[in-house]
Amino acid sequence: MTLELDGRIVKITNPDRVVFPRSGHTKLDLISYYRVVAEGAVRGVADRPVILKRFVHGVDREAFFQKRAPAKRPEWVEVVELSYPSGRTAEEVVIRDLAHLLWTVNLGCVDLNPHPVRAHDLDHPDELRIDLDPVPGVGWEQIVRVALVARDVLEEHGLTAWPKTSGSRGFHVYARIEPRWTFREVRRAAEAVAREVERREPDVATSRWWKEERQGVFVDYNQNARDHTVASAYSVRPTGLVSAPLAWSEVPGCRPEDFTLASMPDRYAETGDPWAGMDERAGSLEALLELAEAQGPRPDRPAAPPRQGRRQPVMPLVEIARAATRDEAMAGLERWKARHPEVARLLQPADVLVDSMRGRSSTWTRIRVNLRHVPEPDRPGQETLEVDYDPYGRDQPGP
């Protein structure tokens, strides 16, 4: 199957391949979706380098991450070389238009993961991104409450806030900024937002960095780091939900399950793109950087002795599994719970820490348990991991 878009030919291989096994949606369905929401979807990634997150076997299998553009690509596919904090570089795809976007979808990309910079200036972001990440057990109403406070903080400091669902459990709030500040400065401004949101709503929001210390909704400012990307507006997520741009008037009554691969085309046809004016509303970070200066450094953490050169956790943590897939890791957790039934009964949802970790070219899953709700004499010690996967071993798939 071939598509001609603005004079460019995009080949679509295996259009009938099922990408979403639960719903039966195919690659062609995904292509058709992005064509309907093309203007908004392209706006979310236009002129930005992207990391290719490829679900080559469908969304029920693990994706692998590919920074480097494929060597075999159409001559019209543009790339730009990015430098990472590790010292490595990679030529990454730059999405200029719908043809570029659909070419990445054909490679197995479901959602789009752009950097917060444009290809012509890789050192100065033009987006500030706040990712609201709830701990397990937190309700949607609490997430919305924190989003509204984040909006207030941004707008009180001279920026226009743009909301969208994440397509998963969380929520995103963006602000378009003038590309005059470094990654470090943008991250500092985002951290100032997070700390101010936490100050205003300490019972529901947190800016604490260490996962085991969080309660409520984590206002994640680190998505503004140089090597981080976030799923863009109109991205279809592996859940089948869409990262849907909203008007603020919609936010209090919205539900993430209302925005799906099947429902979004009709919504887009009826309402258009709520983020259509975003590029014309770039603002300054000066007020947020002044806030950061006024906040001062974070209070010192409780002193803890070093352990083999690594951070000593403040909370009583045990690690359960490191696995290539989430299902393997969760199965290991269930085995651990079966051995410690009395302990398992005392755990709260937020005590089970499930981390999606980035390996060389794919994610892997780590599970830890916080034993803070277990009386100290009854806490099991660190045991042999239920699953002990080496994420940097030679069995990792290449890009």
N, C-alpha and C positions, 0 to 999 in steps of 0.2 A: 504494500500500500504506500502511495506517495501523496504528499500534500505540497501544493505550491503556495507559498506565502511571501508576498512582496518580492516576487521574482526568485525566491530561493526554494529549492527542492528539499523537503524533509522526508526521509524514508522511515516508515513505521513498520517495524518487524513484529510478527506475531500479534496482530491487533486483537485477536480473540483470546489471548492468554488471560486467565483469571488472575487478577492482582489482589482482589479482596475476597478470599474464599467464603467468608461469612455471608456477604451480601451477593456474591456472584459478579461483582463489577469487574470489567475487563480493562485491558490497556486502552482499548478504543473508547470506553466510557470515560476514562481519565483524560484522554486527549480531547474528547468532545467537551468535557467540563471546562478545561482550561481555555478552549476556544471561545466559549460563551462568556467567561469572566476575563477575557484577555486583557482589556484595558487596565482593569484594577490589578490583575496578577502581574502584568509586566511592570506597572508602576512600582510595585513592591520590590522588584529586583533590578530595575533598569540601570544599566551601566555599572553593575556591581559584580565583582568576582564571587563565585559560589563554590561551596564544597558539594561534591556530588555524593548524595546519600542514596545508595543503589539497593533496591529490593529486587534482585534479579530473579528470585524464586517466589515472589509474592510477599505480602506484609506479614504473613504468619511465620516467616523465617527471618533470621537476623539480617539486618542490612549491613553493608560494608561501606566505609567512608573512603572516598577517593578525592584527594586534593588535586593531584596532577591531572590535567586534561588528557584524554586518551590520545595516543600518538596518531591513531587513524581517525581522522575527523574531517568533515567538509572544510574546504579552504576558507569558507566564509565565517567559520566559528572563530571568534576572537578569544585571545588569552592574555593574561597579564601575570607577571612574576611577583609573588608575594614573599616577604621575608617573615619568618616566625621567631618568637623568642628563643627557640631552641638553636637558632643559627641556621636552620635549614630553609630552603626556598622551594617554591612550587609554582609552576605555571598553571593558573586556574582559569576556568572558563568564565568569560564575561557575558552576561545575558544582555543583549541589546534590544531584542524584540521577540515577538511570538515564535518566530522560527527557532531562535536559540532555545527558548523555553521548552518547546515541544521536542526538540532534539534531545534535551536532557531527560525528559519524561520517557522517551523511547529507550534510553539507556537503563531504565529501571528506577529513576527518581520519581518519588510520589510527592513528597513535600520539597520545597525549595529553601535552601539555606544560604542566604547571602551574608557577606560581611557588611559592616555598617559604614563602608567607604565606597566612593566611586573609583572607577579604574584610573581616572586621570590624577587622583590624589590619594595615595594609599596610606598616608600618615595622619590624615585629619578626618575623623568620622563626621558624617553629617546627620547621624541619628543617635539619640540617646535612648536606650532600651531598658525598660524595667520589666522584669519577669517575676510575676507573683506565683510562688511555688508553695502550695499548701502541704503541711505535713499530713500523714494519714489520719483520717478521722475528722478533718476540718470540712465543714459544710460550704456549699457554694455561696450562701448568703454572706458568710464571713469573707470570702474572697472578694466579692463585689464591694463589700464595705471598705476593704483595704484599697481596692482600685479607685474608689471615689476620693479617698484621702490622698492617694498618690496624684490624682488629677489636681486636687486643690493645691498641693505643694508645688507642682510644676507651674501651674498657672499663676500662683502668687509670686513666682520668681521669673515671670516674663516669658514663659514658654507655652505653646499650645499643645495640649495633651490629646493623643489619639488612641482610643481603646480598641482592642480586639480580643476575642477568645483565643486560646492557644491551640484548640483542637484536641486538647488532652484535659488534665485536671485543673490547669492553671489559667492565668490571664496575663495579657501583655498590655503595657502602656508605653507608647512611643512619643518622642518629641523630635521634630525636625530641628536641627541646629545648624548654624553657620559653620562651615568647615575651617575653623580657625584654631582649634584646640587639639592637642595630642590625645592619644588613647589614654594615657595616664590621667590627664586632666578631665577627660570625659568620664572616666571611671570614678574619679574623685567626686565629680558633681553628682553622679548617680548614687554614690554611697551617701552623700549628703541628703539626697531625697529619701533614701532608705532609713537613715537615722532619724530624720524628721517625722516620717510616717510612724516609725516605732514610738517616738516620743509622744505623738498625738494619740496613738491607739495601742498602748503597751499590752493590753489584754488580748489583742487579736493579731498584731503584726510584730515581726522580729527582723532585725538585720544581723543577728548573730551568725558568724561565719561557719562555725562547726555544727554540723548537722545534728549531732546528738544533743546539743544545747537548745535547739529551736522548739518553739511552741507556736501554734497558729499558722500564719502565712509568712513565709520567708520572702522579703523584698530583695530579690536577687539583683544586685548591682554589677556582679562580675561578668554578666553577659556583654559588658562593654570592653572587655579585655581584647587585645589584638587578635588572639587566636580563637575567639568564640564567634559562633553564628547562631541565629535564631530563625525558626521557621517563619517565612514571610507571609504577608497578607494574602489571603485566598489559597494558601497551601492546603492541600488535602493531607491529613495526617494518617498514619497507619491505622488509627482507630476508625477511619471512615468519616470522622468529623472534620470540619474545615476551620482553619484559623480565620475567623470571620471579622472583618472590620465593622465597627458599630458607630452609631451616633451616641453621645453620652446620654441622651434621653431614653435610649433603649436599654442601657446597662442595668438599671435596677431590676428590670423584669426579665432579663435574658436568661436563657438556659443553653449550655453548650450543645446539648443534643438536638437543638432546633436547627443547627447549621451543619448540613451534611453534603456529601457529594451529590446526593439526589435532590436535595431541597434548595441548594444555593443558586442554581441557574435561574429558577423562578424568582427568587428574592432579588437577584441582581437585575433581572429584566424589569422588575417593578420599581425598585428603589435606587438603582445605580450604585455607585461607589461612595460610601460616606467619607472616604479618605481622599476624594478627588482634589481637594484644595491643599493637600499637605505640603507639596513642594513650594507653595507660595508663602508658607508660614514659618520659615526658618527663623529661629531666635538666638539669643545670646546666652552663654553660660556664665556670664560675669556674676549675676546675682546668686546663682547656686554655688559658685566657687567662693563667694564672700560668705555664704552660709557655712560652707565646709571649714573656712578659716575660723569662723566664730565658734563652731562646734569643738574645734581642737581635736587632738588625737583621741582615739578610743581609750576608755579606762583600761588600765593594765589588767590582764587576765591573772587569775590566781596562780601563784608560783607553783611549778611542778618540776621535779627533777627530770633531766633528759634520760631517755632510754634508747641506747644504741644509736644516738644521733637523731632520733625521731621524736616527734611531739608526744608528750605524755597526756593522754586524754584525761579530762577532769571527771567525766562520767565513767561508771563501771561498764566497760564495753567488752563483749566477746565477739570474735569473728566466727561466722558459721560456714560460709561458703564463698568460693570464687569460681564462677562457672562461665562457660562460653555462652550459655543462654539463660534467660530469666527462668524458664521452666525448670531447668536442672537445679538452679540455685534455690528455687522455692521448694522443690522436692527435698533438697538437703535440709532446709529449715524445718520441714514437717518431720523428718527423721529425728532432728535434734529435739523438737518439742515432744515427740513420743518418748524420748529418753528422760525428759525432764518435765513431766506433766504438771507438777505442782508449780514449777517456775512459769511455765507457759500460761497458766491460768491467771497469773499476776501481771502479765504484760499488757500494756495499753497499746492501741494502734500505732502511736508515734514512737514506741520503743523498738519497733522492727525497722531497721534502717536498710532500705534497698537502694543501692547505688548503681546507676548505669555508668560504667567507666569506659573511657576511650582507650582502645588499644592501638596497635600500629595502623590497622585499617578497618577495624570493626569494634563494636562495643562488646563489653563483657559485664557480668553482673556480680557485685559483691553484696553480701548480706552480713550485717552485724546486728547484735541485740544489745540494747541498753537495759541494764539490770537495776536501774534506779528504784523501781517499785518492788524489788525483791529484797527482803531483809538480808543484811550482809552475811550472816552465818549460812544462809541458804543459797547463796549465789554460786553457781558452778564456775569453775575456772575455765581458762582457755583450753580447748581440746583440739585434737587433730581435725582439720577442716573436713566437713562432709563432702565437699567437692573442692579439689585443689587444682584449678586450671591455671596454666602459665600464659598470661595474655601476651607475652612477648616471645613465646616459643616459636620454633620453626614451623609449627603446624598452622600458624596464622595464614589466612588467605592473603594473597597480594592484591594490590589495587587494580 
